[in-house]
Amino acid sequence: MFYIGQSIEIPEEIIKEGSVNINKDESGQPFDWRKVHDGLIFIRSSKERPRNTHVSGLYKGYWYYIPDSDIVSKETLTMLKIVLTLKAGGIPSKAPVLTLDVGG
């Protein structure tokens, strides 16, 4: 989840107000997280409500979203949902319920 958080396009206004941590490389420049997650997921941001999105959400006046055309990000998000579902457990079974007559 940490690495996915690093794949979010943070609006310049949010960066300037100092409410997010920006990791720096050895030269003091913002660290390029694309080298780490290698394009597996990228969450874009916009002040205006985006169109044609796979998923989107409004947070503190900005829309964060994955465009419907971004196949790689959509696949990564789907895989993440599957992993989190498996980790959570409690997936309802669709197997038939067997009953036994134990009384006489």
N, C-alpha and C positions, 0 to 999 in steps of 0.2 A: 504494500500500500504506500510505503514511503516513496518508492520509485515512481509509482503512478502519480503521486502528488507533485513530483518534480517535472512531470510532463505537461503541466498546465501552463497555458499562455497567460501570464499575469499581466493585467493592464498596467501601463506605465504610471497612471495616477495612483494605483495601489502601491506600487514600488516606491514612488516618491514620498508617500505619506509614512512609509516605514513600518507598515503593519504586517509585513511578511519578511522572512529571513531569506536573503539571497546569498547562496554559497559562492565563494570566490575561488579561483584557481591560484597557482603560485604567483602569477603576475598581478593579482588583484582584480582581474576581470571576472565577470559573472561566469560561473562554471557552466559548460555546455553539457547538459544532461542527456542530450541526444546521443552522445558517445556511449552512454551507459545503457539506455533502453533501446538504442538502435532502431528507432522508428516504430516500435511495437504499438505504441499508443500516443496520441497527441490530443489534448483537450484544448479547444480554442476558446477565446473569450470575445465578447462583443457588448457594447453598450445597448445596441438595438437587439430586439428579439430575432434570433436567426431563423431562417426558413430551411426546409428540407433537412431536418436533423434526425439522427437515429435516437439520440437522447439529449436532453438539455435541462438546465436548471438555473434559476435566478438566485443570485447570492450577492447581497450588499450592492444592488444596483447594476450588476453585470450578469450577462448570460454566459454560462459555461456549457459547451456542447461538443458533440462529435457529429460532424456532417454525415448524412446518409451515404455519401459517396466515398467515405474513408473506410474501405473494406478492412484494412489491417487493424485499425483501432476498434472497429466493431467486433472483429473476431477475438481480439485480446480482451475486450470487455465481457464478451460471452464466456470465454474461458475462465475469467476471474469470477464471474457469477457462479459457474459450475463448481469451481474449487471452494468458494465460500459456502455454497449449499452443502457440499459433501462434508466440509469441516463442521458445519452446524449440526449435522445429523438430523434425525427425526423426519426423514423423507418418507411420506406415507407409502405403504406397500400396496400394490394393486393385485397381490396374490389372493386367491380365495381363502376365506376363513374356514378352517376345519373344526368341526365340533365332534366330541366323543360322548357317547352315552355311558356315564360311569355309574349310574344308578341301576337298579334292577327293575 
